[in-house]
C-alpha cells in the first residue's frame, strides 16, 4: 500500500509545492475515482508489472470476479473440492500438486455426486441458479457502482517472451486496462518486490 499512500500524499503536497512528483510502483487499484485519477496525470507516474493482481483490485473488480466464478461453478458438474484442490494453488501461485484426488480418495467423488446431484433434477438446478442470479442483481443494485482507478499516467511492463520467461516491454496504458482481475500463475509473483525491481 506504500505506492497508494505516496500518490495521495503527493496530491496533498501539491497544494504547497507545485513541483511535487510521485513515482508509484504497483499501487492498489481502488485508489481514486476517474476525475481524481485524471487530475494526477500531471504529477504521478504509475508502473505496473505484468499481470500483478494488486493494481487490478477494487470492490467492483472483485464483484465481477466473484460473479464470473459463481457462473462457472454453477455450470460445472465436477465436485467443487476437486476444482479448488487442483486449480486454485496453481492459478494464484504457480504451484501444482501431484496428488490425484481420484487415486487417493476414490470414494469421495461418488459420495459427493450422490449428495449434490442424484437428489436434484436438472429442472431444480436451473431454478436454483435463476434464484441466485436474481439475488445477485438485487445485491448489485444496493451497492455503489462507482469504479476506482489507478493514479496518474501508467507504464505497463507487459510480458513479451515465452510463458516461462521474464522478458518485458514497456507500453503506455490507460486506467481502463486494469478493470479486470486476471487469474494467472504470475498474478502474485509479479507484485513481489524483487521481481518488480528486476524488471524495472
Buried (B, 14 or more C-beta within 10 A) or exposed (E): EEBBEBBBEBBEBBEEEEEBEBBBBBBBBBBBEEEBBBBBBEBBBBBBBBBBBBBBBBBBBBBBBEBEEBBEEEEEEEBEEBBEBBEEBEBBEBEEEEEEBEEEBEEBBEEBEEEEEEEEEEEEBEEEBEEEBEEBEEEEEEEEEEBBBBBBBBBBBBBEEEEEEBEBEEEEBEBEBBBEBEBBBBBBBBBEEEBBEEBE
